[in-house]
Amino acid sequence: MLESIPTAFLFFLAALVLPLLPRGPARAALLLTVPVIAVLQVYALPFGNLVPVDFFGFTLELMRVDKLSRIFALIFCIAAFLGNLYAWHVKDLVQQVAALLYAGAAIGAVLAGDLITLFFYWEGTAISSVFLIWARRTEGAYHTGLRYLIIQVGSGVILLAGVIVNYADTGSIAFEQMQLGTLGTWLIFIAFGMKCAFPLLHNWLQDAYPAATVTGTVILSAFTTKLAVYSLARGFAGTEILVYIGAIMTLFPIFYAVIENDLRRVLAYSLNNQLGFMVVGVGIGTELALNGTAAHAFAHILYKALLFMSVGAVLFRTGTAKGSELGGLYKTMPLTMIFCVIGAASISAFPLFSGFVTKSLILSASAKESYYIVWGILLFASAGVFHHSGIKIPYFAFFAHDSGKRPKEAPWNMLLAMGLTAFLCIAVGVYPAPLYALLPFDVSYESYTTTHVITQLQLLFFSALAFTVLMRTGIYPPELKSVNLDFDWTYRRLLPSLLRWLAWPFGSFFRMLDHLKGVWFKGLIIRLYHSYGPEGRVSQYWPTGAMVLWIGVLLGVALVVNYLS
């Protein structure tokens, strides 16, 4: 019975039932029950290709279960449970339904056995997740959501184009290992890279996540980018260019995070940095490296959710996440502060915390495969992580100067969600064997060696010393109200200005026509407009014409697909 029901459909069914339930505990209970059932189902599923479906001559595999897909599906289910528990107090039906659809689409995507199924779920994550941004119901969130949707849907369109071209080349829609070298595989690679926030394609992440609701940001942080990491691991493991892309990803966010004032944006840059470690692991492509990628994705979802939860609780109680407006909150929010410190220790890879036992896999793999420069970059990036997430987040939120704010402690459900997540962060760090048993490959690895522990502690202590010296000497960038320019400035400001400049000659021409009111051809244009324009006699035929136009477009696409196949 379990094998015949795709796990994603459990979430979709719950999304249909949820609006029929009364507001309050009944809806919240359903939101928690579904991920629990999903975890049990995923863990019990046998390995293999399950639930084949015929679709226009293609055989789709709605569920392909192996050790790689299972570990991502399990952590997605756990993240859905923790995120919904954190949002227990939320009565907004839009957010609740969007959270279910988003989690279901992400889980369906990692279990997809073919590229067509992957595409449908890929776009499902885009369309459902944007409502977690729009649910904030501000003008800024509306515009941010539109930009996010354009990027996410755009990556899906590129993915579909890649699937079509790749099918024309190979005659296969299987979602398996691919080699760069054809147009189809490059398009698929770019689509994965957009969702993974590759350099120059990353700004949607820092733009969108801080704009979402308090609870929506926690849920957003779990699925989209880790789905992209999984897709890269499934399709492009061992592609060497990913080693260098990942190394760049670990570096550049550090400098933005250090000067950023909004603590949720700091965490968004930090998320980009952590993705870089996973991408390096995928690029190396060995069993040890891929185990490191899967393990680090598992741990990252937990500690990043914990950090977003703690900063979200601060935002929920104080109305701000600006470092310049916070400080001294440890006095009235001590539990939130403790959970934030646990998240900070985990992301900084302190021994006995989850980040230490997962990140070391990737560092060891890079050294073992002689990527010594990349290994050094990852080591430097680890120190940077400790600066902007390990120290900066808890320091400026709960300590630093006293802001005078005395908010209440976070609601019980937020504290419980943070407590469970913190427990998992410590449990994985203290006893990593159960996590290692879930990894894709059987690799014997001992993280708690004397060399690993001493090296990491030296790195952390020297980073802490550097932070202290920079703070005492006034060199460290202060928390100020500011706007930091990133690459998105090129298409949000520069490109529109350039287009306006290019359009100036045409505008001048039409302005000249506007002054020639007595010229006969302008009168002719006006008469034609009133006769055949949208307010004229034939305006009734405009819908039909539009329909014919769209039918023509669809037929043209069908002809192209038929030609390629």
C-alpha positions as CSV (number, residue, x, y, z in Angstrom):
1,M,0.0,0.0,0.0
2,L,2.8,2.5,0.9
3,E,4.6,1.8,-2.3
4,S,1.6,2.8,-4.4
5,I,1.1,6.3,-3.0
6,P,3.8,8.9,-3.9
7,T,4.9,10.7,-0.7
8,A,4.3,14.1,-2.3
9,F,0.6,13.2,-2.7
10,L,0.2,12.9,1.0
11,F,1.1,16.6,1.3
12,F,-1.1,17.5,-1.7
13,L,-4.1,15.7,-0.3
14,A,-3.6,17.5,3.1
15,A,-3.5,20.8,1.2
16,L,-6.9,20.0,-0.2
17,V,-8.4,18.9,3.1
18,L,-6.9,21.8,5.2
19,P,-9.4,24.5,4.1
20,L,-12.3,22.3,5.1
21,L,-11.1,22.1,8.8
22,P,-11.9,24.8,11.3
23,R,-9.1,27.3,12.2
24,G,-6.9,26.5,15.1
25,P,-5.6,23.2,16.5
26,A,-7.3,21.0,13.9
27,R,-5.4,22.6,11.0
28,A,-2.1,22.8,13.0
29,A,-2.4,19.1,14.0
30,L,-2.8,18.1,10.3
31,L,0.2,20.2,9.4
32,L,2.3,18.2,11.9
33,T,0.7,14.8,11.2
34,V,1.5,14.6,7.5
35,P,5.3,15.0,7.8
36,V,5.4,12.3,10.5
37,I,3.5,9.9,8.2
38,A,5.7,10.9,5.3
39,V,8.9,10.2,7.4
40,L,7.6,6.7,8.3
41,Q,6.7,6.0,4.7
42,V,10.0,7.1,3.2
43,Y,12.0,5.1,5.7
44,A,9.9,2.0,5.0
45,L,10.0,2.2,1.2
46,P,12.0,-0.4,-0.6
47,F,14.8,0.7,-3.0
48,G,13.9,0.7,-6.6
49,N,11.7,2.5,-9.2
50,L,8.2,2.7,-7.9
51,V,4.8,4.0,-9.2
52,P,5.4,4.0,-13.0
53,V,2.8,6.1,-14.9
54,D,2.2,6.3,-18.7
55,F,2.1,10.0,-19.9
56,F,1.7,10.7,-23.6
57,G,3.9,7.8,-24.6
58,F,6.5,8.4,-21.9
59,T,6.8,6.2,-18.8
60,L,7.2,8.4,-15.8
61,E,8.7,7.2,-12.5
62,L,7.0,9.1,-9.8
63,M,9.2,7.5,-7.1
64,R,12.8,6.4,-7.4
65,V,14.1,5.4,-4.0
66,D,17.8,4.8,-3.3
67,K,20.1,6.0,-0.5
68,L,20.7,9.4,-2.1
69,S,17.1,10.3,-2.6
70,R,16.0,8.8,0.7
71,I,18.3,10.9,2.9
72,F,17.1,14.1,1.2
73,A,13.4,13.0,1.4
74,L,13.8,12.2,5.1
75,I,15.4,15.6,6.0
76,F,12.7,17.4,3.9
77,C,10.0,15.6,5.9
78,I,11.7,16.5,9.2
79,A,12.1,20.1,8.1
80,A,8.4,20.3,7.2
81,F,7.5,19.1,10.7
82,L,9.8,21.5,12.4
83,G,8.7,24.4,10.2
84,N,5.0,23.7,10.7
85,L,5.5,23.4,14.5
86,Y,7.3,26.8,14.5
87,A,4.3,28.2,12.6
88,W,1.7,26.5,14.9
89,H,0.3,29.9,16.0
90,V,-0.2,31.1,12.4
91,K,-3.8,31.1,11.3
92,D,-3.2,32.3,7.7
93,L,-4.6,29.6,5.4
94,V,-2.5,30.9,2.5
95,Q,0.7,30.2,4.4
96,Q,-0.5,26.8,5.6
97,V,-1.5,25.5,2.2
98,A,1.6,26.9,0.6
99,A,3.8,25.2,3.1
100,L,2.2,21.8,2.4
101,L,2.3,22.2,-1.4
102,Y,5.9,23.5,-1.2
103,A,7.2,20.6,1.0
104,G,5.3,18.1,-1.1
105,A,6.7,19.4,-4.4
106,A,10.3,19.4,-3.0
107,I,9.9,15.8,-1.7
108,G,8.3,14.7,-5.0
109,A,11.3,16.2,-6.9
110,V,14.0,14.4,-5.0
111,L,12.1,11.1,-5.5
112,A,11.5,11.7,-9.2
113,G,13.0,9.1,-11.5
114,D,12.8,11.0,-14.7
115,L,13.3,14.6,-16.0
116,I,9.7,15.2,-16.9
117,T,8.4,14.4,-13.4
118,L,11.3,16.5,-12.0
119,F,10.2,19.4,-14.2
120,F,6.6,19.4,-12.9
121,Y,7.7,19.3,-9.2
122,W,10.4,21.8,-10.0
123,E,7.9,24.4,-11.1
124,G,5.6,23.3,-8.2
125,T,8.2,24.4,-5.7
126,A,8.4,27.8,-7.5
127,I,4.7,28.5,-7.6
128,S,3.9,27.3,-4.1
129,S,6.8,28.9,-2.3
130,V,6.2,32.5,-3.6
131,F,3.1,32.7,-1.5
132,L,5.2,32.5,1.6
133,I,6.7,35.8,0.5
134,W,3.4,37.4,-0.6
135,A,1.8,36.3,2.6
136,R,3.6,39.2,4.3
137,R,1.2,41.4,2.4
138,T,3.4,44.4,1.9
139,E,4.2,46.2,-1.3
140,G,7.9,45.3,-1.0
141,A,7.0,41.6,-0.5
142,Y,4.8,41.7,-3.6
143,H,7.6,43.1,-5.8
144,T,10.2,40.8,-4.3
145,G,7.9,37.8,-4.8
146,L,7.5,38.7,-8.5
147,R,11.2,38.8,-9.0
148,Y,11.6,35.5,-7.1
149,L,8.9,33.9,-9.3
150,I,10.5,35.1,-12.5
151,I,13.8,33.6,-11.5
152,Q,12.3,30.3,-10.3
153,V,9.9,29.8,-13.1
154,G,12.6,30.9,-15.5
155,S,14.9,28.1,-14.2
156,G,12.0,25.7,-14.9
157,V,11.6,26.9,-18.5
158,I,15.3,26.4,-19.1
159,L,15.1,23.0,-17.5
160,L,12.2,22.0,-19.8
161,A,14.2,23.3,-22.9
162,G,17.1,21.2,-21.7
163,V,15.0,18.1,-21.2
164,I,13.5,18.5,-24.8
165,V,16.9,18.9,-26.4
166,N,18.5,16.2,-24.4
167,Y,15.6,13.8,-25.3
168,A,16.2,14.7,-29.0
169,D,19.9,13.8,-28.6
170,T,19.6,10.6,-26.5
171,G,16.0,9.4,-26.7
172,S,15.9,9.2,-22.9
173,I,14.1,11.2,-20.2
174,A,15.8,9.3,-17.3
175,F,17.1,11.5,-14.5
176,E,20.6,10.0,-14.2
177,Q,24.3,10.9,-14.5
178,M,24.9,13.4,-17.4
179,Q,28.1,14.8,-18.9
180,L,28.4,18.4,-20.0
181,G,29.1,18.8,-23.7
182,T,25.7,19.1,-25.4
183,L,23.2,22.0,-25.5
184,G,20.7,19.9,-23.6
185,T,22.9,19.1,-20.6
186,W,24.2,22.6,-20.4
187,L,20.6,24.0,-20.2
188,I,19.8,21.5,-17.5
189,F,23.0,22.4,-15.7
190,I,22.2,26.1,-15.8
191,A,18.6,25.5,-14.5
192,F,20.1,23.6,-11.6
193,G,22.6,26.4,-11.0
194,M,19.9,29.1,-10.9
195,K,18.1,27.2,-8.2
196,C,21.3,26.5,-6.4
197,A,22.2,30.3,-6.4
198,F,25.4,30.0,-8.4
199,P,27.6,33.2,-8.4
200,L,25.8,36.0,-10.4
201,L,22.6,34.0,-10.2
202,H,22.3,34.2,-6.5
203,N,20.6,37.4,-5.7
204,W,17.1,36.0,-5.7
205,L,18.1,34.3,-2.4
206,Q,19.2,37.4,-0.5
207,D,16.3,39.3,-2.0
208,A,13.5,36.9,-1.3
209,Y,14.2,35.0,2.0
210,P,14.4,38.1,4.3
211,A,11.2,39.5,2.6
212,A,9.1,36.4,3.5
213,T,7.0,36.1,6.7
214,V,8.7,35.1,10.0
215,T,7.7,31.5,9.6
216,G,7.9,31.5,5.8
217,T,11.6,32.2,5.8
218,V,12.2,29.1,8.0
219,I,10.3,26.9,5.5
220,L,12.0,28.6,2.4
221,S,15.4,27.9,3.8
222,A,14.9,24.2,3.8
223,F,13.8,23.1,0.3
224,T,14.6,25.1,-2.8
225,T,18.4,25.3,-2.7
226,K,18.9,21.8,-1.3
227,L,16.7,20.4,-4.0
228,A,19.2,22.0,-6.4
229,V,22.1,20.4,-4.6
230,Y,20.4,17.0,-4.8
231,S,19.8,17.5,-8.5
232,L,23.4,18.4,-9.1
233,A,24.5,15.3,-7.1
234,R,22.2,13.1,-9.1
235,G,23.0,14.5,-12.5
236,F,26.5,16.1,-12.5
237,A,28.5,14.4,-9.8
238,G,32.2,14.6,-10.6
239,T,31.8,17.6,-13.0
240,E,35.1,19.5,-12.1
241,I,33.8,22.9,-12.9
242,L,31.5,22.6,-9.9
243,V,34.6,22.4,-7.6
244,Y,35.6,25.9,-8.6
245,I,32.0,27.3,-8.7
246,G,31.5,26.0,-5.2
247,A,34.8,27.5,-4.0
248,I,33.7,30.9,-5.2
249,M,30.3,30.4,-3.6
250,T,32.0,29.9,-0.2
251,L,34.0,33.1,-0.5
252,F,32.1,36.1,-1.8
253,P,29.1,35.9,0.6
254,I,31.4,36.3,3.5
255,F,32.2,40.0,2.7
256,Y,28.6,40.9,2.2
257,A,27.5,39.2,5.4
258,V,30.1,41.1,7.4
259,I,28.8,44.5,6.3
260,E,25.1,43.6,6.2
261,N,22.8,45.1,8.9
262,D,19.7,43.0,8.4
263,L,20.4,39.7,10.3
264,R,18.1,37.7,8.1
265,R,20.0,38.9,5.1
266,V,23.2,37.9,6.9
267,L,21.8,34.4,7.2
268,A,20.8,34.4,3.5
269,Y,24.4,35.2,2.5
270,S,25.6,32.5,5.0
271,L,23.2,30.0,3.3
272,N,24.9,30.8,0.0
273,N,28.3,30.2,1.6
274,Q,27.2,26.8,2.9
275,L,25.8,25.8,-0.4
276,G,29.3,26.3,-1.8
277,F,30.7,23.5,0.4
278,M,28.0,21.1,-0.9
279,V,28.7,22.1,-4.5
280,V,32.4,21.5,-4.0
281,G,31.6,18.0,-2.8
282,V,29.4,17.3,-5.8
283,G,32.2,18.5,-8.1
284,I,34.8,16.3,-6.5
285,G,32.3,13.4,-7.0
286,T,34.0,10.7,-5.0
287,E,32.1,8.6,-2.6
288,L,33.5,10.4,0.4
289,A,32.7,13.8,-1.2
290,L,29.2,12.9,-2.1
291,N,28.7,11.5,1.4
292,G,29.9,14.9,2.7
293,T,27.5,16.7,0.4
294,A,24.5,14.7,1.6
295,A,25.5,14.8,5.2
296,H,26.2,18.6,5.1
297,A,22.8,19.2,3.4
298,F,21.1,17.3,6.2
299,A,22.9,19.2,9.0
300,H,22.6,22.5,7.2
301,I,18.9,22.3,6.9
302,L,18.7,21.8,10.7
303,Y,21.1,24.5,11.9
304,K,20.1,27.1,9.3
305,A,16.5,26.5,10.3
306,L,17.5,27.0,13.9
307,L,19.2,30.3,13.2
308,F,16.3,31.6,11.1
309,M,13.9,30.5,13.8
310,S,15.9,32.4,16.5
311,V,16.2,35.6,14.4
312,G,12.6,35.2,13.4
313,A,11.5,35.0,17.0
314,V,13.4,38.2,17.7
315,L,11.7,39.8,14.7
316,F,8.3,38.5,15.9
317,R,8.7,40.0,19.3
318,T,10.6,43.3,18.5
319,G,9.4,44.0,14.9
320,T,13.0,44.4,13.6
321,A,15.9,42.1,12.6
322,K,18.3,45.0,12.1
323,G,21.5,44.6,14.1
324,S,21.8,48.3,14.7
325,E,18.4,48.3,16.5
326,L,19.0,45.2,18.6
327,G,21.1,44.1,21.6
328,G,20.6,43.2,25.2
329,L,17.8,40.8,24.4
330,Y,19.4,38.0,26.4
331,K,17.8,39.5,29.5
332,T,14.2,38.7,28.4
333,M,14.7,36.1,25.7
334,P,17.3,33.8,27.3
335,L,16.0,30.5,25.7
336,T,16.0,32.0,22.2
337,M,19.5,33.2,22.9
338,I,20.6,29.7,23.9
339,F,19.1,28.2,20.8
340,C,20.7,30.8,18.6
341,V,24.1,30.1,20.1
342,I,23.6,26.3,19.5
343,G,22.8,27.1,15.9
344,A,25.8,29.4,15.6
345,A,28.1,26.7,17.1
346,S,26.7,24.1,14.6
347,I,27.2,26.2,11.5
348,S,30.7,27.2,12.8
349,A,31.5,23.4,13.0
350,F,32.4,23.4,16.7
351,P,33.3,19.8,17.9
352,L,30.2,18.1,19.3
353,F,27.9,20.0,17.0
354,S,26.5,18.8,13.7
355,G,28.5,21.0,11.3
356,F,31.8,19.5,12.5
357,V,30.9,15.9,11.6
358,T,29.6,16.9,8.1
359,K,31.8,19.6,6.9
360,S,35.0,17.6,7.7
361,L,33.9,15.0,5.2
362,I,34.1,17.6,2.3
363,L,37.4,19.0,3.6
364,S,38.9,15.6,3.8
365,A,37.7,14.7,0.3
366,S,39.2,17.9,-1.2
367,A,42.6,17.2,0.5
368,K,42.5,13.5,-0.5
369,E,41.9,14.4,-4.2
370,S,44.7,17.0,-4.1
371,Y,42.5,20.1,-4.4
372,Y,44.8,21.9,-2.0
373,I,44.0,25.4,-3.0
374,V,40.3,24.6,-2.8
375,W,40.9,23.0,0.6
376,G,42.6,26.3,1.7
377,I,39.6,28.3,0.4
378,L,37.2,26.1,2.3
379,L,39.3,26.5,5.5
380,F,39.2,30.3,5.1
381,A,35.5,30.2,4.4
382,S,35.0,28.2,7.6
383,A,36.6,31.0,9.5
384,G,34.4,33.5,7.7
385,V,31.3,31.6,8.7
386,F,32.3,31.7,12.3
387,H,32.6,35.5,12.0
388,H,29.3,36.4,10.3
389,S,27.0,33.6,11.7
390,G,28.8,32.1,14.6
391,I,29.6,35.4,16.3
392,K,27.8,38.3,14.6
393,I,24.3,36.9,14.7
394,P,24.1,36.1,18.4
395,Y,26.4,39.0,19.4
396,F,24.5,41.8,17.8
397,A,21.0,40.3,18.4
398,F,21.4,39.4,22.1
399,F,24.5,41.2,23.4
400,A,26.5,44.1,22.0
401,H,25.0,47.5,23.1
402,D,21.8,47.4,25.1
403,S,19.0,48.5,22.8
404,G,16.6,49.0,25.7
405,K,14.1,46.6,24.2
406,R,12.5,44.2,26.7
407,P,10.3,41.9,24.7
408,K,8.7,38.7,26.0
409,E,10.2,35.3,25.3
410,A,9.1,33.6,22.1
411,P,5.8,31.7,22.0
412,W,5.8,28.2,23.3
413,N,5.5,26.6,19.8
414,M,8.5,28.6,18.6
415,L,10.6,27.5,21.6
416,L,9.6,23.9,21.2
417,A,10.5,23.9,17.5
418,M,13.8,25.6,18.3
419,G,14.4,23.1,21.2
420,L,13.9,20.1,19.0
421,T,16.1,21.4,16.2
422,A,18.8,22.3,18.7
423,F,18.6,18.8,20.1
424,L,19.1,17.3,16.7
425,C,22.1,19.6,16.0
426,I,23.8,18.4,19.2
427,A,22.7,14.7,18.7
428,V,24.2,14.6,15.2
429,G,27.4,16.2,16.4
430,V,27.8,13.9,19.5
431,Y,26.8,10.7,17.8
432,P,27.0,10.9,14.0
433,A,26.7,7.1,13.3
434,P,22.9,7.1,12.6
435,L,23.4,9.9,10.0
436,Y,26.5,8.2,8.5
437,A,24.4,5.0,8.1
438,L,21.9,6.9,5.9
439,L,24.6,8.3,3.5
440,P,24.6,7.2,-0.1
441,F,27.9,5.2,0.1
442,D,29.4,2.9,2.7
443,V,32.5,4.8,3.6
444,S,34.4,4.3,6.9
445,Y,35.1,7.7,8.3
446,E,36.1,9.0,11.8
447,S,35.5,12.7,12.3
448,Y,36.8,12.9,15.8
449,T,40.5,12.4,15.2
450,T,43.0,14.4,17.1
451,T,44.1,16.2,13.9
452,H,40.5,17.2,13.0
453,V,39.6,18.4,16.4
454,I,42.8,20.4,17.1
455,T,42.8,22.0,13.6
456,Q,39.2,23.1,13.9
457,L,39.6,24.5,17.4
458,Q,42.7,26.4,16.3
459,L,40.7,27.9,13.4
460,L,37.8,28.9,15.6
461,F,39.9,30.4,18.4
462,F,42.0,32.4,16.1
463,S,38.8,33.6,14.3
464,A,37.4,34.6,17.7
465,L,40.6,36.5,18.5
466,A,40.5,38.3,15.2
467,F,36.9,39.3,15.8
468,T,37.7,40.6,19.3
469,V,40.7,42.6,18.1
470,L,38.8,44.1,15.2
471,M,35.9,45.1,17.5
472,R,38.2,46.6,20.2
473,T,40.1,48.6,17.6
474,G,37.0,49.8,15.8
475,I,38.0,48.3,12.5
476,Y,35.2,45.8,12.3
477,P,32.3,47.3,10.2
478,P,29.7,48.7,12.6
479,E,26.0,47.8,12.3
480,L,24.6,50.8,10.3
481,K,21.4,51.4,8.4
482,S,22.6,51.0,4.8
483,V,21.9,49.5,1.4
484,N,24.5,47.2,0.1
485,L,24.8,46.9,-3.7
486,D,25.1,43.4,-5.1
487,F,25.0,42.0,-8.6
488,D,21.2,42.4,-8.8
489,W,21.8,46.1,-9.2
490,T,22.8,45.4,-12.8
491,Y,19.3,44.2,-13.8
492,R,17.2,46.1,-11.2
493,R,18.7,49.5,-11.8
494,L,21.4,49.6,-14.5
495,L,19.5,47.6,-17.2
496,P,16.2,49.7,-16.9
497,S,18.3,52.9,-17.1
498,L,20.1,51.6,-20.1
499,L,16.8,50.6,-21.8
500,R,15.3,54.1,-21.1
501,W,18.4,55.7,-22.6
502,L,18.1,53.5,-25.7
503,A,14.4,54.2,-26.0
504,W,15.0,58.0,-25.9
505,P,15.2,58.4,-29.8
506,F,11.9,56.6,-30.2
507,G,10.3,58.6,-27.5
508,S,11.5,61.8,-29.0
509,F,10.0,60.8,-32.4
510,F,6.6,60.1,-30.9
511,R,6.7,63.3,-28.9
512,M,7.3,65.2,-32.2
513,L,4.3,63.4,-33.7
514,D,2.3,64.5,-30.7
515,H,3.0,68.2,-31.5
516,L,1.9,67.8,-35.1
517,K,-1.8,67.7,-34.3
518,G,-2.8,69.1,-37.7
519,V,-0.9,66.6,-39.8
520,W,-3.1,64.3,-41.9
521,F,-1.5,61.0,-41.0
522,K,-2.0,61.6,-37.3
523,G,-5.7,62.2,-38.0
524,L,-5.7,58.9,-40.0
525,I,-4.1,57.0,-37.1
526,I,-6.7,58.4,-34.7
527,R,-9.6,57.5,-37.0
528,L,-8.2,54.0,-37.4
529,Y,-7.8,53.6,-33.6
530,H,-11.3,54.7,-32.9
531,S,-12.6,52.3,-35.6
532,Y,-10.6,49.2,-34.9
533,G,-8.9,49.8,-31.5
534,P,-10.0,48.4,-28.2
535,E,-12.8,50.9,-27.9
536,G,-13.8,50.7,-31.6
537,R,-16.4,48.7,-33.5
538,V,-14.4,45.5,-33.9
539,S,-13.2,45.3,-30.3
540,Q,-15.6,42.4,-29.8
541,Y,-13.3,40.3,-31.9
542,W,-10.1,41.0,-29.9
543,P,-10.6,38.0,-27.5
544,T,-11.0,35.7,-30.4
545,G,-7.9,37.0,-32.1
546,A,-5.9,36.6,-28.9
547,M,-7.1,33.0,-28.6
548,V,-6.1,32.3,-32.2
549,L,-2.7,33.8,-31.5
550,W,-2.1,31.6,-28.5
551,I,-3.3,28.5,-30.4
552,G,-0.8,29.4,-33.1
553,V,2.0,29.7,-30.6
554,L,1.1,26.3,-29.0
555,L,1.0,24.6,-32.4
556,G,4.3,26.1,-33.3
557,V,5.8,24.7,-30.1
558,A,4.2,21.3,-30.8
559,L,5.8,21.3,-34.3
560,V,9.2,22.2,-32.9
561,V,9.0,19.3,-30.4
562,N,7.8,16.9,-33.1
563,Y,10.7,18.0,-35.3
564,L,13.2,17.5,-32.5
565,S,11.8,14.1,-31.6
